[in-house]
Amino acid sequence: MNQSLLYQANLVSINQVEDEETNFNNSVLGILGHSHDIPQIRLRELLNSISYNDITEIWEVSYIASKTSKSHYVVILKDVTLLCTCMFIVNQGMICRHQFRVLIQSDNVIFHISHIHTRWFNLSSDPPTNSTGFITIVNGEKNHTTIPLSYMNQLRTDNVYTPTIREKVNKKIQYGATMSIAKTSIQIAVTEDVTAELIRILTQFIMKYRRSNGLSIEKSTESLQDLQGSSIQDNPQPLSVLPDISNPEYHKPKG
């Protein structure tokens, strides 16, 4: 939003845009750092499936600090859909800096909640839909509408972040965070020689919740005893009597 103040917007006609795009040049001019701020699509291709009668306004938005940068075009449709040739609203699902510039200047533009993709919302509650309403920028009055953004819905893909995927991702996050705490606890217990205390705490935790998930403390105890037993069998003599390795980097080839 702050970056929109670095741009200027001028109201143009569709004929002016067609004349300028005839001399469209794909080469990047000016400062290389501004190469990311170039149109991702021609306006005529963006409006390929849109009737000119459905267009309310077309704005040419250009960067103030550079005279050689390529201008972007922001289109306001009658169903309040807001499009831009940078395609940020389609690819990223948010209002771009060029559209914010038009939101400041135009009296016909309306911010609809559907301009923001549902994947950016906190879906702890019901996700917002196309009928939740919009906010007018000019007079600051908040209104509600049932008009869907038909063109925006055609350009965007459905939200792939389904509740099933969200649940699995949340479980992975919880597992990772818990495992990190568990590893830290084990390191502290071994360093401070208080492993018995940690085992007692974990055993009480398992006993408390074992009935709801089918796990049993007996299996955990048996696994721990087997691990300790195999460790003793594998090391029947103390480490002090083990032969020293003369050259650990030397490798004797076979044959």
Accessible surface in RSA format (square Angstrom, percent):
REM  Atomic radii and reference values for relative SASA: ProtOr
REM  Chains: A
REM  Algorithm: Lee & Richards
REM  Probe-radius: 1.40
REM  Slices: 20
REM RES _ NUM      All-atoms   Total-Side   Main-Chain    Non-polar    All polar
REM                ABS   REL    ABS   REL    ABS   REL    ABS   REL    ABS   REL
RES MET A   1   148.71  77.0 114.71  75.9  34.00  81.0  74.17  63.1  74.54  98.8
RES ASN A   2   125.55  86.6 116.81 112.9   8.74  21.0  30.18  72.6  95.37  92.2
RES GLN A   3    92.53  51.7  91.01  66.5   1.52   3.6  27.11  57.7  65.42  49.6
RES SER A   4     0.50   0.4   0.50   0.7   0.00   0.0   0.00   0.0   0.50   0.7
RES LEU A   5   112.80  62.8  98.75  70.7  14.05  35.3  98.85  69.4  13.95  37.5
RES LEU A   6    90.48  50.4  90.06  64.4   0.42   1.1  90.44  63.5   0.05   0.1
RES TYR A   7     5.24   2.4   4.36   2.5   0.88   2.3   2.11   1.6   3.14   3.9
RES GLN A   8    89.05  49.8  86.74  63.4   2.31   5.5  18.17  38.7  70.88  53.8
RES ALA A   9     7.38   6.8   0.00   0.0   7.38  16.8   0.00   0.0   7.38  19.6
RES ASN A  10    82.23  56.7  79.07  76.4   3.16   7.6  21.06  50.7  61.18  59.1
RES LEU A  11   101.81  56.7  74.05  53.0  27.76  69.8  74.07  52.0  27.74  74.6
RES VAL A  12    23.09  15.2  11.36  10.3  11.73  28.3  15.69  13.6   7.40  20.1
RES SER A  13    52.76  44.6  44.19  59.0   8.57  19.7  44.78  95.4   7.99  11.2
RES ILE A  14    38.61  22.0  35.89  26.7   2.72   6.6  35.89  25.8   2.72   7.4
RES ASN A  15    97.44  67.2  96.97  93.7   0.47   1.1  23.23  55.9  74.21  71.7
RES GLN A  16    94.43  52.8  91.65  67.0   2.78   6.6  30.21  64.3  64.22  48.7
RES VAL A  17     2.33   1.5   1.88   1.7   0.45   1.1   2.33   2.0   0.00   0.0
RES GLU A  18    61.52  35.3  60.03  45.4   1.49   3.5  17.60  34.0  43.92  35.9
RES ASP A  19   100.62  70.5  92.46  92.0   8.16  19.3  29.20  68.7  71.41  71.2
RES GLU A  20    78.13  44.9  69.16  52.3   8.97  21.4  37.73  73.0  40.40  33.0
RES GLU A  21     8.22   4.7   6.72   5.1   1.49   3.6   2.10   4.1   6.12   5.0
RES THR A  22   103.44  73.6  73.77  74.8  29.67  70.7  64.62  86.8  38.81  58.7
RES ASN A  23   123.18  84.9 100.45  97.1  22.73  54.7  34.48  83.0  88.70  85.7
RES PHE A  24    48.30  24.2  23.92  14.8  24.38  63.5  23.92  14.5  24.38  69.8
RES ASN A  25    86.27  59.5  75.24  72.7  11.03  26.6  26.76  64.4  59.51  57.5
RES ASN A  26   121.25  83.6  97.12  93.9  24.13  58.1  36.64  88.2  84.60  81.8
RES SER A  27    62.24  52.6  38.77  51.7  23.47  54.1  47.36 100.8  14.89  20.9
RES VAL A  28    67.56  44.5  38.37  34.7  29.20  70.4  40.48  35.2  27.08  73.5
RES LEU A  29   104.03  57.9  90.43  64.7  13.60  34.2  92.76  65.1  11.27  30.3
RES GLY A  30    54.56  67.3   0.00   N/A  54.56  67.3  20.77  57.0  33.79  75.7
RES ILE A  31   105.61  60.1  98.60  73.5   7.01  16.9 104.81  75.5   0.81   2.2
RES LEU A  32   142.91  79.6 135.54  97.0   7.37  18.5 136.13  95.6   6.78  18.3
RES GLY A  33    51.54  63.6   0.00   N/A  51.54  63.6  38.03 104.4  13.51  30.3
RES HIS A  34    46.54  25.4  42.96  29.9   3.58   9.2  27.05  27.9  19.49  22.7
RES SER A  35    34.71  29.3  30.22  40.3   4.49  10.3   9.29  19.8  25.42  35.6
RES HIS A  36   119.16  65.1  92.04  64.0  27.13  69.4  88.58  91.3  30.59  35.6
RES ASP A  37    18.54  13.0  13.76  13.7   4.78  11.3   7.41  17.4  11.13  11.1
RES ILE A  38    56.41  32.1  55.63  41.4   0.77   1.9  55.63  40.1   0.77   2.1
RES PRO A  39    20.77  15.1   7.66   7.0  13.12  47.7   7.66   6.3  13.12  81.5
RES GLN A  40   107.18  59.9  72.61  53.1  34.57  82.3  22.53  47.9  84.65  64.2
RES ILE A  41    43.60  24.8  33.71  25.1   9.88  23.8  42.06  30.3   1.54   4.2
RES ARG A  42    73.76  31.0  71.62  36.5   2.14   5.1  13.07  17.9  60.69  36.8
RES LEU A  43     0.22   0.1   0.22   0.2   0.00   0.0   0.22   0.2   0.00   0.0
RES ARG A  44   107.60  45.2  95.29  48.6  12.31  29.3  43.63  59.6  63.97  38.8
RES GLU A  45    95.11  54.6  80.39  60.8  14.72  35.0  32.30  62.5  62.80  51.3
RES LEU A  46     8.35   4.6   1.97   1.4   6.37  16.0   3.43   2.4   4.91  13.2
RES LEU A  47     4.82   2.7   0.66   0.5   4.16  10.5   0.66   0.5   4.16  11.2
RES ASN A  48   128.26  88.4 100.41  97.0  27.85  67.0  13.96  33.6 114.30 110.5
RES SER A  49    89.08  75.3  57.75  77.1  31.33  72.2  51.47 109.6  37.61  52.7
RES ILE A  50    12.48   7.1   3.31   2.5   9.16  22.1   4.44   3.2   8.04  21.8
RES SER A  51    54.58  46.1  42.27  56.4  12.31  28.4  37.86  80.6  16.72  23.4
RES TYR A  52   112.65  52.6  96.67  55.0  15.98  41.6  77.78  58.5  34.87  43.0
RES ASN A  53   115.69  79.8 107.25 103.6   8.43  20.3  27.84  67.0  87.84  84.9
RES ASP A  54    43.72  30.6  43.72  43.5   0.00   0.0   4.68  11.0  39.04  38.9
RES ILE A  55    28.03  16.0  11.48   8.6  16.55  39.9  11.48   8.3  16.55  44.9
RES THR A  56    58.40  41.5  31.09  31.5  27.32  65.1  30.49  40.9  27.92  42.2
RES GLU A  57    26.11  15.0  20.61  15.6   5.50  13.1  12.95  25.0  13.16  10.7
RES ILE A  58     6.19   3.5   4.76   3.5   1.43   3.4   4.76   3.4   1.43   3.9
RES TRP A  59    22.09   8.9  22.09  10.7   0.00   0.0  22.09  11.8   0.00   0.0
RES GLU A  60    31.69  18.2  31.34  23.7   0.36   0.8   4.06   7.9  27.64  22.6
RES VAL A  61     0.22   0.1   0.00   0.0   0.22   0.5   0.00   0.0   0.22   0.6
RES SER A  62    21.72  18.4  20.54  27.4   1.18   2.7  15.49  33.0   6.23   8.7
RES TYR A  63    40.77  19.0  36.15  20.6   4.62  12.0  12.86   9.7  27.91  34.4
RES ILE A  64   100.03  56.9  80.22  59.8  19.81  47.8  81.27  58.5  18.77  50.9
RES ALA A  65    80.19  73.7  41.64  64.3  38.55  87.7  52.95  74.6  27.24  72.2
RES SER A  66    15.93  13.5   6.21   8.3   9.72  22.4   7.18  15.3   8.75  12.3
RES LYS A  67   209.10 102.0 168.32 103.3  40.77  97.1 118.89 107.0  90.20  96.1
RES THR A  68    76.59  54.5  58.84  59.6  17.75  42.3  62.16  83.5  14.42  21.8
RES SER A  69    27.69  23.4  11.32  15.1  16.37  37.7  15.28  32.5  12.41  17.4
RES LYS A  70    68.20  33.3  58.97  36.2   9.23  22.0  38.40  34.6  29.79  31.7
RES SER A  71    17.47  14.8  15.57  20.8   1.90   4.4   3.79   8.1  13.68  19.2
RES HIS A  72     1.98   1.1   1.98   1.4   0.00   0.0   1.98   2.0   0.00   0.0
RES TYR A  73     9.47   4.4   9.47   5.4   0.00   0.0   6.60   5.0   2.88   3.5
RES VAL A  74     0.00   0.0   0.00   0.0   0.00   0.0   0.00   0.0   0.00   0.0
RES VAL A  75     0.00   0.0   0.00   0.0   0.00   0.0   0.00   0.0   0.00   0.0
RES ILE A  76     2.47   1.4   2.47   1.8   0.00   0.0   2.47   1.8   0.00   0.0
RES LEU A  77     2.52   1.4   0.08   0.1   2.44   6.1   0.08   0.1   2.44   6.6
RES LYS A  78   136.07  66.4 108.93  66.8  27.15  64.6  69.04  62.1  67.03  71.4
RES ASP A  79    21.58  15.1  16.91  16.8   4.67  11.0  19.94  46.9   1.65   1.6
RES VAL A  80    20.15  13.3  17.78  16.1   2.37   5.7  18.84  16.4   1.31   3.5
RES THR A  81     0.00   0.0   0.00   0.0   0.00   0.0   0.00   0.0   0.00   0.0
RES LEU A  82     0.46   0.3   0.46   0.3   0.00   0.0   0.46   0.3   0.00   0.0
RES LEU A  83     0.61   0.3   0.61   0.4   0.00   0.0   0.61   0.4   0.00   0.0
RES CYS A  84     1.43   1.1   0.00   0.0   1.43   3.4   0.00   0.0   1.43   1.5
RES THR A  85     1.46   1.0   1.46   1.5   0.00   0.0   1.41   1.9   0.05   0.1
RES CYS A  86    19.17  14.5  12.25  13.7   6.92  16.3  10.42  26.4   8.75   9.4
RES MET A  87    26.85  13.9  26.85  17.8   0.00   0.0  26.52  22.5   0.33   0.4
RES PHE A  88    73.15  36.6  70.98  44.0   2.17   5.7  73.15  44.3   0.00   0.0
RES ILE A  89     0.16   0.1   0.14   0.1   0.02   0.0   0.14   0.1   0.02   0.1
RES VAL A  90    27.72  18.2  16.40  14.8  11.33  27.3  16.40  14.2  11.33  30.7
RES ASN A  91    90.59  62.5  66.73  64.5  23.86  57.5  22.45  54.0  68.14  65.9
RES GLN A  92    79.65  44.5  79.65  58.2   0.00   0.0   5.25  11.2  74.40  56.4
RES GLY A  93     0.04   0.0   0.00   N/A   0.04   0.0   0.04   0.1   0.00   0.0
RES MET A  94    67.18  34.8  67.18  44.5   0.00   0.0  36.48  31.0  30.70  40.7
RES ILE A  95    15.13   8.6   3.15   2.3  11.99  28.9   3.15   2.3  11.99  32.5
RES CYS A  96     6.94   5.2   3.75   4.2   3.19   7.5   6.94  17.6   0.00   0.0
RES ARG A  97    67.24  28.2  61.34  31.3   5.90  14.0   5.70   7.8  61.53  37.3
RES HIS A  98     3.84   2.1   3.84   2.7   0.00   0.0   3.84   4.0   0.00   0.0
RES GLN A  99     0.00   0.0   0.00   0.0   0.00   0.0   0.00   0.0   0.00   0.0
RES PHE A 100    42.45  21.2  42.42  26.3   0.02   0.1  42.42  25.7   0.02   0.1
RES ARG A 101    35.63  15.0  35.63  18.2   0.00   0.0   0.69   0.9  34.94  21.2
RES VAL A 102     0.00   0.0   0.00   0.0   0.00   0.0   0.00   0.0   0.00   0.0
RES LEU A 103     7.30   4.1   6.44   4.6   0.86   2.2   6.44   4.5   0.86   2.3
RES ILE A 104    93.19  53.0  65.17  48.6  28.02  67.5  67.94  48.9  25.26  68.5
RES GLN A 105    70.42  39.4  44.89  32.8  25.53  60.8  20.17  42.9  50.24  38.1
RES SER A 106     2.88   2.4   0.00   0.0   2.88   6.6   1.59   3.4   1.29   1.8
RES ASP A 107   112.65  78.9  88.57  88.2  24.07  56.9  25.43  59.8  87.22  87.0
RES ASN A 108    76.71  52.9  59.73  57.7  16.98  40.9   9.87  23.8  66.83  64.6
RES VAL A 109     3.35   2.2   0.84   0.8   2.52   6.1   0.84   0.7   2.52   6.8
RES ILE A 110    36.49  20.8  35.86  26.7   0.64   1.5  35.86  25.8   0.64   1.7
RES PHE A 111    36.89  18.5  36.77  22.8   0.12   0.3  36.89  22.4   0.00   0.0
RES HIS A 112     0.00   0.0   0.00   0.0   0.00   0.0   0.00   0.0   0.00   0.0
RES ILE A 113    45.89  26.1  44.89  33.4   1.00   2.4  44.93  32.4   0.95   2.6
RES SER A 114    15.03  12.7   6.98   9.3   8.05  18.5  11.21  23.9   3.82   5.3
RES HIS A 115     0.01   0.0   0.01   0.0   0.00   0.0   0.00   0.0   0.01   0.0
RES ILE A 116    45.71  26.0  43.32  32.3   2.39   5.8  43.32  31.2   2.39   6.5
RES HIS A 117    15.27   8.3  13.51   9.4   1.76   4.5  10.03  10.3   5.24   6.1
RES THR A 118    43.77  31.1  42.95  43.5   0.82   1.9  37.74  50.7   6.02   9.1
RES ARG A 119    91.92  38.6  69.92  35.6  22.01  52.4  34.73  47.5  57.19  34.7
RES TRP A 120   127.14  51.0  95.76  46.4  31.38  73.7  98.15  52.3  28.98  47.0
RES PHE A 121    53.52  26.8  39.52  24.5  14.00  36.4  42.44  25.7  11.08  31.7
RES ASN A 122   125.66  86.7  99.57  96.2  26.09  62.8  41.30  99.4  84.35  81.5
RES LEU A 123    38.30  21.3  15.21  10.9  23.09  58.1  16.53  11.6  21.77  58.6
RES SER A 124   103.26  87.3  55.94  74.7  47.32 109.0  51.01 108.6  52.25  73.2
RES SER A 125    79.17  66.9  65.06  86.8  14.10  32.5  52.10 110.9  27.07  37.9
RES ASP A 126   132.67  92.9 115.07 114.5  17.60  41.6  32.01  75.3 100.67 100.4
RES PRO A 127    64.96  47.3  57.38  52.3   7.59  27.6  57.81  47.7   7.16  44.5
RES PRO A 128    32.39  23.6  22.22  20.3  10.17  37.0  27.14  22.4   5.24  32.6
RES THR A 129    77.90  55.4  69.97  70.9   7.92  18.9  70.76  95.0   7.13  10.8
RES ASN A 130    41.56  28.7  38.07  36.8   3.49   8.4   9.76  23.5  31.80  30.7
RES SER A 131    65.31  55.2  49.38  65.9  15.92  36.7  25.21  53.7  40.10  56.2
RES THR A 132    55.52  39.5  37.03  37.5  18.49  44.1  44.95  60.4  10.58  16.0
RES GLY A 133     4.86   6.0   0.00   N/A   4.86   6.0   3.20   8.8   1.65   3.7
RES PHE A 134    28.78  14.4  23.99  14.9   4.79  12.5  27.23  16.5   1.55   4.4
RES ILE A 135    72.62  41.3  72.62  54.1   0.00   0.0  72.62  52.3   0.00   0.0
RES THR A 136    24.24  17.2  23.36  23.7   0.88   2.1  23.31  31.3   0.93   1.4
RES ILE A 137    71.19  40.5  52.40  39.0  18.78  45.3  54.88  39.5  16.31  44.3
RES VAL A 138    90.47  59.5  57.26  51.8  33.21  80.0  63.66  55.3  26.82  72.7
RES ASN A 139    98.06  67.6  65.53  63.3  32.53  78.3  34.70  83.5  63.36  61.2
RES GLY A 140    58.05  71.6   0.00   N/A  58.05  71.6  29.96  82.2  28.09  62.9
RES GLU A 141   104.04  59.7  99.52  75.3   4.52  10.8  33.86  65.5  70.18  57.3
RES LYS A 142   145.00  70.7 118.02  72.4  26.98  64.2  61.22  55.1  83.79  89.3
RES ASN A 143    64.37  44.4  60.54  58.5   3.83   9.2  17.40  41.9  46.97  45.4
RES HIS A 144   134.00  73.2 104.59  72.7  29.41  75.2  78.36  80.8  55.64  64.7
RES THR A 145    20.42  14.5  11.64  11.8   8.78  20.9  13.25  17.8   7.18  10.8
RES THR A 146   113.70  80.9  97.56  98.9  16.14  38.5  66.64  89.5  47.06  71.1
RES ILE A 147    89.80  51.1  87.91  65.5   1.89   4.6  89.80  64.7   0.00   0.0
RES PRO A 148    68.89  50.2  67.38  61.4   1.51   5.5  67.42  55.7   1.47   9.1
RES LEU A 149     0.03   0.0   0.03   0.0   0.00   0.0   0.03   0.0   0.00   0.0
RES SER A 150    49.59  41.9  44.48  59.4   5.12  11.8  35.97  76.6  13.62  19.1
RES TYR A 151    35.73  16.7  35.43  20.2   0.30   0.8  20.86  15.7  14.87  18.3
RES MET A 152     0.78   0.4   0.78   0.5   0.00   0.0   0.78   0.7   0.00   0.0
RES ASN A 153    76.32  52.6  57.31  55.4  19.01  45.8  28.64  68.9  47.68  46.1
RES GLN A 154   126.17  70.6  91.04  66.5  35.13  83.6  44.70  95.1  81.48  61.8
RES LEU A 155    64.95  36.2  44.14  31.6  20.81  52.3  46.37  32.6  18.58  50.0
RES ARG A 156    30.40  12.8  17.68   9.0  12.72  30.3  12.13  16.6  18.27  11.1
RES THR A 157   112.74  80.2 100.14 101.5  12.60  30.0  80.19 107.7  32.55  49.2
RES ASP A 158   128.57  90.1 115.69 115.1  12.88  30.5  37.10  87.3  91.47  91.2
RES ASN A 159    42.83  29.5  23.88  23.1  18.95  45.6  16.21  39.0  26.62  25.7
RES VAL A 160   118.53  78.0 111.83 101.2   6.71  16.2 116.68 101.4   1.86   5.0
RES TYR A 161    77.27  36.1  74.97  42.7   2.30   6.0  60.92  45.8  16.35  20.2
RES THR A 162    56.05  39.9  53.22  54.0   2.83   6.7  52.14  70.0   3.90   5.9
RES PRO A 163    96.81  70.6  92.13  84.0   4.68  17.0  92.51  76.4   4.30  26.7
RES THR A 164    84.23  59.9  81.10  82.2   3.13   7.5  47.26  63.5  36.98  55.9
RES ILE A 165    79.93  45.5  79.72  59.4   0.21   0.5  79.93  57.6   0.00   0.0
RES ARG A 166    49.87  20.9  49.87  25.4   0.00   0.0  30.04  41.1  19.83  12.0
RES GLU A 167    96.00  55.1  92.08  69.7   3.92   9.3  32.42  62.7  63.58  51.9
RES LYS A 168   129.19  63.0 127.03  77.9   2.16   5.1  74.60  67.2  54.59  58.1
RES VAL A 169    52.14  34.3  52.06  47.1   0.09   0.2  52.12  45.3   0.02   0.1
RES ASN A 170    61.68  42.5  60.62  58.6   1.06   2.6  14.05  33.8  47.64  46.0
RES LYS A 171   125.38  61.2 120.95  74.2   4.44  10.6  72.85  65.6  52.53  56.0
RES LYS A 172   154.94  75.6 143.30  87.9  11.64  27.7  89.77  80.8  65.17  69.4
RES ILE A 173   111.06  63.2 102.56  76.4   8.50  20.5 109.30  78.7   1.76   4.8
RES GLN A 174   114.85  64.2 109.86  80.3   4.99  11.9  39.83  84.8  75.02  56.9
RES TYR A 175   148.10  69.1 141.99  80.8   6.10  15.9 114.96  86.4  33.14  40.8
RES GLY A 176    38.46  47.4   0.00   N/A  38.46  47.4  31.78  87.2   6.68  15.0
RES ALA A 177    60.91  56.0  48.81  75.3  12.10  27.5  57.69  81.2   3.22   8.5
RES THR A 178    91.93  65.4  87.00  88.2   4.93  11.7  67.78  91.0  24.15  36.5
RES MET A 179    70.34  36.4  68.66  45.4   1.67   4.0  56.34  47.9  13.99  18.5
RES SER A 180    63.79  53.9  56.41  75.3   7.38  17.0  28.25  60.2  35.54  49.8
RES ILE A 181   119.83  68.2 119.80  89.2   0.04   0.1 119.80  86.3   0.04   0.1
RES ALA A 182    40.30  37.1  33.31  51.4   6.99  15.9  39.90  56.2   0.40   1.1
RES LYS A 183   121.80  59.4 119.90  73.6   1.90   4.5  66.56  59.9  55.24  58.8
RES THR A 184    68.62  48.8  67.96  68.9   0.66   1.6  46.06  61.9  22.56  34.1
RES SER A 185    37.61  31.8  31.93  42.6   5.67  13.1  14.73  31.4  22.87  32.0
RES ILE A 186    91.04  51.8  91.04  67.8   0.00   0.0  91.04  65.6   0.00   0.0
RES GLN A 187   120.31  67.3 115.11  84.1   5.20  12.4  39.96  85.1  80.35  60.9
RES ILE A 188    98.85  56.2  96.17  71.6   2.68   6.5  98.85  71.2   0.00   0.0
RES ALA A 189     3.68   3.4   2.91   4.5   0.77   1.8   3.51   4.9   0.17   0.4
RES VAL A 190    96.90  63.8  82.69  74.9  14.21  34.2  83.84  72.8  13.06  35.4
RES THR A 191   110.23  78.4  77.81  78.9  32.42  77.3  61.88  83.1  48.35  73.1
RES GLU A 192   110.31  63.3  93.03  70.4  17.28  41.2  23.16  44.8  87.16  71.2
RES ASP A 193   124.97  87.5 105.23 104.7  19.74  46.7  28.67  67.5  96.30  96.0
RES VAL A 194    59.72  39.3  54.74  49.6   4.98  12.0  59.60  51.8   0.12   0.3
RES THR A 195    55.66  39.6  54.91  55.7   0.74   1.8  28.93  38.9  26.73  40.4
RES ALA A 196    74.70  68.7  65.72 101.4   8.98  20.4  70.05  98.6   4.66  12.3
RES GLU A 197    80.10  46.0  78.79  59.6   1.31   3.1  17.03  32.9  63.06  51.5
RES LEU A 198    32.77  18.2  31.29  22.4   1.47   3.7  32.39  22.7   0.38   1.0
RES ILE A 199    74.17  42.2  73.43  54.7   0.74   1.8  74.17  53.4   0.00   0.0
RES ARG A 200   125.77  52.8 121.02  61.7   4.75  11.3  55.64  76.0  70.13  42.5
RES ILE A 201    92.15  52.4  90.66  67.5   1.49   3.6  90.66  65.3   1.49   4.0
RES LEU A 202    88.05  49.0  87.97  62.9   0.07   0.2  87.97  61.8   0.07   0.2
RES THR A 203    43.01  30.6  42.47  43.1   0.54   1.3  32.84  44.1  10.17  15.4
RES GLN A 204   112.34  62.8 104.14  76.1   8.20  19.5  40.70  86.6  71.64  54.3
RES PHE A 205   124.08  62.1 119.21  73.8   4.87  12.7 123.61  74.9   0.47   1.3
RES ILE A 206    51.90  29.5  47.86  35.7   4.04   9.7  51.81  37.3   0.09   0.3
RES MET A 207    83.17  43.1  69.44  46.0  13.72  32.7  68.30  58.1  14.87  19.7
RES LYS A 208   148.82  72.6 116.40  71.4  32.41  77.2  77.26  69.5  71.56  76.2
RES TYR A 209    97.73  45.6  95.48  54.3   2.26   5.9  67.24  50.5  30.50  37.6
RES ARG A 210    56.46  23.7  53.75  27.4   2.71   6.5   8.29  11.3  48.17  29.2
RES ARG A 211   218.23  91.6 184.29  93.9  33.94  80.8  74.22 101.4 144.00  87.3
RES SER A 212    99.08  83.7  54.88  73.2  44.21 101.8  55.97 119.2  43.11  60.4
RES ASN A 213    88.28  60.9  55.28  53.4  33.01  79.5  37.56  90.4  50.72  49.0
RES GLY A 214    62.64  77.2   0.00   N/A  62.64  77.2  39.14 107.4  23.50  52.6
RES LEU A 215   115.08  64.1 112.18  80.3   2.90   7.3 112.18  78.8   2.90   7.8
RES SER A 216    26.97  22.8  25.07  33.5   1.90   4.4  22.39  47.7   4.58   6.4
RES ILE A 217    21.68  12.3  21.68  16.1   0.00   0.0  21.68  15.6   0.00   0.0
RES GLU A 218    94.38  54.2  90.97  68.8   3.40   8.1  60.00 116.1  34.38  28.1
RES LYS A 219   134.68  65.7 132.26  81.1   2.42   5.8  85.70  77.1  48.98  52.2
RES SER A 220    50.14  42.4  38.19  51.0  11.95  27.5  24.17  51.5  25.97  36.4
RES THR A 221    56.37  40.1  53.20  53.9   3.17   7.5  43.44  58.4  12.93  19.5
RES GLU A 222   102.45  58.8 101.69  76.9   0.76   1.8  32.97  63.8  69.48  56.7
RES SER A 223    70.63  59.7  61.63  82.2   9.00  20.7  36.38  77.5  34.25  48.0
RES LEU A 224    64.79  36.1  61.14  43.7   3.66   9.2  64.35  45.2   0.44   1.2
RES GLN A 225   108.09  60.4  99.87  73.0   8.22  19.6  30.57  65.1  77.52  58.8
RES ASP A 226   100.64  70.5  90.83  90.4   9.81  23.2  33.48  78.8  67.16  67.0
RES LEU A 227   120.85  67.3 116.84  83.6   4.01  10.1 120.57  84.7   0.29   0.8
RES GLN A 228    95.99  53.7  92.09  67.3   3.90   9.3  33.55  71.4  62.44  47.4
RES GLY A 229    27.50  33.9   0.00   N/A  27.50  33.9  26.80  73.5   0.71   1.6
RES SER A 230    49.68  42.0  45.53  60.8   4.15   9.6  37.41  79.7  12.27  17.2
RES SER A 231    59.85  50.6  53.19  71.0   6.66  15.3  26.80  57.1  33.05  46.3
RES ILE A 232   125.11  71.2 120.27  89.6   4.83  11.7 124.35  89.5   0.76   2.1
RES GLN A 233   144.71  80.9 121.83  89.0  22.88  54.5  40.82  86.9 103.89  78.8
RES ASP A 234   108.41  75.9  80.52  80.1  27.88  65.9  26.15  61.5  82.25  82.0
RES ASN A 235    84.04  58.0  68.21  65.9  15.83  38.1  21.65  52.1  62.39  60.3
RES PRO A 236   114.16  83.2  76.86  70.1  37.31 135.6  82.89  68.4  31.27 194.3
RES GLN A 237    85.94  48.1  79.97  58.4   5.97  14.2  22.90  48.7  63.05  47.8
RES PRO A 238    87.94  64.1  75.11  68.5  12.83  46.6  87.21  72.0   0.73   4.5
RES LEU A 239   137.40  76.5 122.06  87.3  15.34  38.6 122.19  85.8  15.21  40.9
RES SER A 240   103.60  87.5  61.17  81.6  42.43  97.8  59.16 126.0  44.44  62.3
RES VAL A 241    88.53  58.3  61.26  55.5  27.27  65.7  68.75  59.7  19.78  53.6
RES LEU A 242    74.85  41.7  64.63  46.2  10.21  25.7  64.63  45.4  10.21  27.5
RES PRO A 243   116.58  85.0  93.32  85.1  23.26  84.5 104.40  86.2  12.18  75.7
RES ASP A 244   140.41  98.4 110.18 109.7  30.23  71.5  37.43  88.1 102.98 102.7
RES ILE A 245   133.77  76.1 108.74  81.0  25.03  60.3 112.50  81.0  21.27  57.7
RES SER A 246   120.36 101.7  77.80 103.8  42.56  98.0  58.49 124.6  61.87  86.7
RES ASN A 247    81.28  56.1  72.30  69.9   8.99  21.6  21.26  51.2  60.02  58.0
RES PRO A 248   105.15  76.6  72.75  66.3  32.40 117.8  77.41  63.9  27.74 172.4
RES GLU A 249   163.60  93.9 130.19  98.5  33.41  79.5  51.46  99.5 112.14  91.6
RES TYR A 250   145.88  68.1 120.91  68.8  24.97  65.0  96.34  72.4  49.54  61.1
RES HIS A 251   148.42  81.1 132.85  92.3  15.57  39.8  93.19  96.0  55.22  64.3
RES LYS A 252   160.22  78.2 144.84  88.9  15.38  36.6  87.68  78.9  72.54  77.3
RES PRO A 253    92.79  67.6  83.40  76.0   9.39  34.1  85.33  70.4   7.46  46.4
RES LYS A 254   208.23 101.6 175.11 107.4  33.13  78.9 123.22 110.9  85.01  90.6
RES GLY A 255   126.44 155.9   0.00   N/A 126.44 155.9  77.34 212.2  49.10 110.0
END  Absolute sums over single chains surface
CHAIN  1 A    18005.6      14994.6       3011.0      10590.7       7414.9
END  Absolute sums over all chains
TOTAL         18005.6      14994.6       3011.0      10590.7       7414.9
